[in-house]
Amino acid sequence: MEIDEIRRIIPHRPPLLLVDRVHELVPRRRLVGSLTVTGDRLLPAALLLESWGQAALVLIRHDRPMPDVLTDGVPVAGVFEQIRFGRPVHPGETVEHRVELIRLIADTAFVRGESVVGSEVVLRVGRLVGAMRPATSLRPTARVRATEPKEST
């Protein structure tokens, strides 16, 4: 699966689309995807985790694409557990994400996996719990103005 097909499944767009290719996809079981790091800087740990999460989202949503968050919903990462980072990922390297679906209950998914460069593990994810939410449920609510307490006499 190439980048154009990935874009039809998840709502992320460049420069924050952080999955270049899907090499293997076993529906509702596992996925192997990758990102080749470009530029002249190390891939920050937060973006490595985001990239892995996007690969997980492709696995979870490949049969129910959601390219538009306003109409299809917003993917929300609720909990990341047992995260372990290895060495930094350097420009020019390709990081391979391996994602396994643990369980899917309605719109909530439980996944785990790792990211590797060559034979070196650069990220382990013990568990990610994520869900889909309607965009309208994530809009800010009207602020309630605090009132001054009344003075007692």
Disulfide bonds with the S-S distance in Angstrom:
none
